[in-house]
Amino acid sequence: MAEKKKILIRIGSLRHGGAEKVLATFLKNIPQHQYEIDLLLNLHSGKYLSEIPDWINIVYLHKGEMITTNRPQDIPRKAARVIHEKVLKKFPNLLYKGKLKNKQYDIEFAAIHGMRDEILGSPLKSSKKIVWIHNDLSEVKGYTNQEIRKFFGFDAIMVISEKIEQLFHSLACNEDEKQKIIRIYNPLDTGEFLAKAEQPVINYTFDPSVPTFVSVGTVFPQKGFDRLLQVHKRLLDEGFKHNVLIIGDGYDFENIKKLKTELGVDETATMLGFTDNPYPYFKNADFYILSSRYEGFPTVLFEAITLKKKIISTEVSGAREMLNNGELGLIVDNSEEGIYQGMKQALSHPEAFTGYENRLQDYEMPFNLENSVNKITSILNSL
């Protein structure tokens, strides 16, 4: 029997984010007999921890939840974590000889772009290094072309959308570097969405006489929920009755909640916070709206397509690809004005969305779980 490949995978935590979910889905679906995997987390926390199969060995630097506040009593713990991570980054031997017990890995895998330096700085010279890029780095603060070029230090660069692939191609200096770039659709489990969507809606009542726009995502400025609420207010002032439902949690939650109150839309806009099953809300809402300022590959559109929703999305990386160049949903300008035009069209001319609905009925997803998992395992096996 062939020897198992030894793989080290690194990610910050398994909190509720797209990259974390995708990693968990991938690990649940790969053949156990081929690999021996250590999953190294900076922080042993997150809702996807429970989804990691038992045969995968989880190692972590810190226990406990993420500290998102700056309360005086939290600062020493927060600082200690940061310092610990910096020391290990500077002196990786401490980590590899200590926590990782001097293990020799065949492959070291950065599951998100933020782990680039940790993996490239590994003391193991013989291991193959691979990175999985989920964001359009040209939109991420601090990533100059010079910074992005550093990713060519990896043996393979997995990217999740055409736009990210083009970015890396444009920065590649030669054929060898181009060969490293591989596009992979995210492994997502359609069956799971469809089954979960059948469950009852909790803590919210849909009013069938008023159109509801649902939006799901981590509450960060990137997601543009502030723009969504501004537009909601503007349309209400113009006499268009509708409700907005935002599902998700994140460090910007309190700010967006405050904005909602300041705009005086607490009656019509609801922030439900985090739920591990957003699908019944998708299913019962009239429209799905993506108000993001930028994305890597908005997996949430994949979910909206699977549940055959009427979709409005800003023009962000991955949106054209997902929505088949605007055949499956309305793509609007990436601005508050664009979101306003899209929602106004949905409210004043809902019939304009029948074409999208009809096309969604017979639409077959070009990316499925099995293909994605097979493609990633074939990369692991070829390195």
ZIFEN-V538490 format. One record per residue. N is the residue number from 1. RES is the residue in one small letter. PSI is psi in degrees with one decimal (none if undefined). NEAR is the number of other ideal C-beta (glycine too) atoms within 12 Angstrom. Layout:
# ZIFEN-V538490
N/RES/PSI/NEAR  N/RES/PSI/NEAR
This chain:
# ZIFEN-V538490
1/m/136.7/5  2/a/146.5/10  3/e/143.8/11  4/k/141.1/20  5/k/134.0/31  6/k/123.0/25  7/i/135.2/39  8/l/125.5/42  9/i/132.9/43  10/r/136.7/47  11/i/158.1/43  12/g/-53.1/32  13/s/-173.2/38  14/l/40.6/36  15/r/171.4/31  16/h/94.7/32  17/g/165.4/35  18/g/-46.3/39  19/a/-37.3/39  20/e/-42.4/35  21/k/-44.0/35  22/v/-41.4/39  23/l/-44.3/45  24/a/-43.6/37  25/t/-42.5/34  26/f/-47.4/44  27/l/-29.8/36  28/k/-18.3/25  29/n/10.7/26  30/i/153.4/36  31/p/118.7/22  32/q/-35.6/17  33/h/-13.0/13  34/q/-19.8/22  35/y/153.1/31  36/e/115.3/24  37/i/131.0/36  38/d/126.1/32  39/l/112.2/39  40/l/116.6/40  41/l/142.8/38  42/n/-38.3/34  43/l/122.2/31  44/h/76.3/26  45/s/166.1/27  46/g/152.6/31  47/k/-15.7/22  48/y/-2.5/32  49/l/-42.8/27  50/s/-14.8/15  51/e/-9.5/26  52/i/127.0/32  53/p/150.9/23  54/d/-29.9/14  55/w/-11.5/19  56/i/129.9/27  57/n/117.0/24  58/i/124.1/32  59/v/147.3/27  60/y/155.3/29  61/l/-37.8/32  62/h/151.1/26  63/k/166.1/17  64/g/-179.3/19  65/e/168.1/20  66/m/140.3/28  67/i/107.4/22  68/t/-10.3/21  69/t/169.3/15  70/n/37.8/13  71/r/142.0/11  72/p/-40.8/10  73/q/-18.8/10  74/d/-19.0/17  75/i/-44.9/14  76/p/-42.2/14  77/r/-41.1/22  78/k/-46.3/23  79/a/-42.1/15  80/a/-42.0/17  81/r/-46.2/28  82/v/-45.3/19  83/i/-45.1/16  84/h/-47.2/23  85/e/-38.4/29  86/k/-42.0/20  87/v/-45.5/17  88/l/-30.2/29  89/k/-38.0/26  90/k/-36.8/16  91/f/70.9/16  92/p/-23.8/28  93/n/-33.5/18  94/l/-41.6/19  95/l/-47.1/34  96/y/-34.0/28  97/k/-31.8/16  98/g/-92.5/18  99/k/-41.7/25  100/l/5.6/29  101/k/39.6/14  102/n/22.5/14  103/k/143.4/25  104/q/120.8/23  105/y/146.1/34  106/d/-37.6/29  107/i/137.0/37  108/e/131.1/44  109/f/116.5/44  110/a/111.8/39  111/a/-11.4/42  112/i/158.7/35  113/h/-27.4/39  114/g/-12.9/29  115/m/12.3/36  116/r/-57.1/33  117/d/-33.1/24  118/e/-43.9/34  119/i/-43.2/41  120/l/-24.0/28  121/g/6.9/25  122/s/140.6/34  123/p/-9.8/26  124/l/108.1/26  125/k/-27.3/14  126/s/-13.6/15  127/s/149.7/27  128/k/141.7/28  129/k/136.7/37  130/i/146.1/41  131/v/147.8/45  132/w/114.3/43  133/i/117.4/42  134/h/-4.3/38  135/n/150.7/37  136/d/96.8/32  137/l/-20.5/38  138/s/-15.8/25  139/e/-5.5/24  140/v/131.8/25  141/k/136.7/13  142/g/-11.2/14  143/y/87.9/25  144/t/169.1/13  145/n/-36.1/17  146/q/-41.0/12  147/e/-42.6/20  148/i/-33.9/33  149/r/-27.9/21  150/k/-22.5/25  151/f/-17.6/39  152/f/-3.7/28  153/g/-17.0/24  154/f/158.4/37  155/d/-27.6/30  156/a/138.8/35  157/i/106.7/41  158/m/125.7/43  159/v/152.8/37  160/i/4.9/47  161/s/163.9/37  162/e/-41.6/24  163/k/-41.9/31  164/i/-37.5/41  165/e/-44.0/30  166/q/-40.7/21  167/l/-48.5/31  168/f/-38.2/38  169/h/-39.4/24  170/s/-21.8/18  171/l/-6.5/28  172/a/139.5/22  173/c/-18.9/14  174/n/177.1/11  175/e/-40.1/10  176/d/-43.8/11  177/e/-39.5/23  178/k/-36.7/18  179/q/-24.2/18  180/k/-21.3/31  181/i/121.2/34  182/i/126.7/30  183/r/132.9/31  184/i/127.1/35  185/y/144.8/34  186/n/135.6/45  187/p/116.3/36  188/l/145.9/38  189/d/95.7/30  190/t/-41.3/28  191/g/-37.3/18  192/e/-44.8/26  193/f/-46.8/32  194/l/-40.7/21  195/a/-44.9/16  196/k/-27.7/24  197/a/-18.7/26  198/e/-11.6/17  199/q/160.2/20  200/p/152.9/16  201/v/134.2/26  202/i/147.7/16  203/n/23.9/17  204/y/144.1/25  205/t/121.0/17  206/f/133.2/23  207/d/110.1/18  208/p/-19.7/11  209/s/-7.7/11  210/v/126.9/21  211/p/137.2/32  212/t/132.4/37  213/f/125.1/45  214/v/145.6/44  215/s/133.5/49  216/v/131.6/45  217/g/165.0/41  218/t/136.4/35  219/v/84.8/37  220/f/159.0/28  221/p/-33.2/23  222/q/-34.3/33  223/k/-10.1/36  224/g/25.1/35  225/f/-26.0/43  226/d/-42.2/32  227/r/-41.4/36  228/l/-43.8/46  229/l/-37.6/42  230/q/-44.0/28  231/v/-41.0/39  232/h/-47.7/44  233/k/-45.2/29  234/r/-42.2/25  235/l/-37.3/34  236/l/-42.9/27  237/d/-28.6/16  238/e/3.1/16  239/g/8.9/11  240/f/108.4/26  241/k/128.4/19  242/h/163.4/35  243/n/152.0/35  244/v/133.9/47  245/l/118.8/41  246/i/124.5/46  247/i/123.7/41  248/g/167.3/35  249/d/162.5/30  250/g/176.6/28  251/y/-15.4/20  252/d/4.8/25  253/f/-50.0/28  254/e/-38.0/17  255/n/-43.8/19  256/i/-37.8/38  257/k/-40.9/25  258/k/-43.3/17  259/l/-40.9/27  260/k/-43.7/29  261/t/-42.9/17  262/e/-35.5/16  263/l/-10.3/27  264/g/32.5/15  265/v/24.9/28  266/d/-25.8/20  267/e/-31.8/18  268/t/-17.1/27  269/a/132.6/35  270/t/135.8/30  271/m/109.2/37  272/l/-13.6/28  273/g/-161.9/25  274/f/138.7/23  275/t/142.8/26  276/d/-1.2/22  277/n/85.2/26  278/p/-7.9/39  279/y/-36.2/33  280/p/-29.8/29  281/y/-40.7/40  282/f/-51.8/40  283/k/-38.5/28  284/n/-14.4/30  285/a/158.5/39  286/d/-39.2/31  287/f/146.9/39  288/y/129.5/49  289/i/129.9/52  290/l/113.0/50  291/s/18.5/50  292/s/148.8/44  293/r/-37.6/29  294/y/160.2/32  295/e/171.1/41  296/g/-62.6/41  297/f/103.5/41  298/p/92.3/47  299/t/-25.3/39  300/v/-28.9/43  301/l/-35.1/45  302/f/-40.5/46  303/e/-41.5/38  304/a/-37.1/41  305/i/-44.3/39  306/t/-38.0/34  307/l/10.6/33  308/k/53.3/27  309/k/156.3/41  310/k/121.7/39  311/i/137.6/45  312/i/128.4/45  313/s/143.0/45  314/t/158.3/41  315/e/91.0/31  316/v/167.3/39  317/s/129.7/37  318/g/-21.7/39  319/a/-45.2/41  320/r/-43.9/25  321/e/-47.6/35  322/m/-42.8/43  323/l/22.0/33  324/n/51.2/22  325/n/33.9/15  326/g/9.7/21  327/e/-28.4/21  328/l/-4.2/37  329/g/166.5/40  330/l/122.3/38  331/i/123.9/31  332/v/164.6/34  333/d/142.8/20  334/n/71.0/27  335/s/167.6/20  336/e/-40.2/26  337/e/-40.7/17  338/g/-45.4/30  339/i/-40.9/41  340/y/-48.8/32  341/q/-42.4/25  342/g/-46.9/39  343/m/-35.5/46  344/k/-41.1/29  345/q/-41.8/25  346/a/-36.6/36  347/l/-34.7/34  348/s/-28.8/20  349/h/66.1/17  350/p/-24.4/22  351/e/-19.9/14  352/a/-16.0/20  353/f/-3.0/29  354/t/-35.3/14  355/g/-45.2/18  356/y/-44.2/32  357/e/-43.4/25  358/n/-42.1/15  359/r/-33.3/22  360/l/-31.1/28  361/q/-42.0/13  362/d/12.3/11  363/y/131.7/24  364/e/127.0/14  365/m/130.3/29  366/p/-15.7/14  367/f/128.9/31  368/n/168.1/22  369/l/-50.5/27  370/e/-46.0/21  371/n/-45.1/19  372/s/-46.8/35  373/v/-42.4/29  374/n/-38.4/21  375/k/-41.7/26  376/i/-42.2/39  377/t/-32.5/28  378/s/-31.4/19  379/i/-45.2/32  380/l/-39.2/35  381/n/-25.3/22  382/s/-18.3/17  383/l/none/25
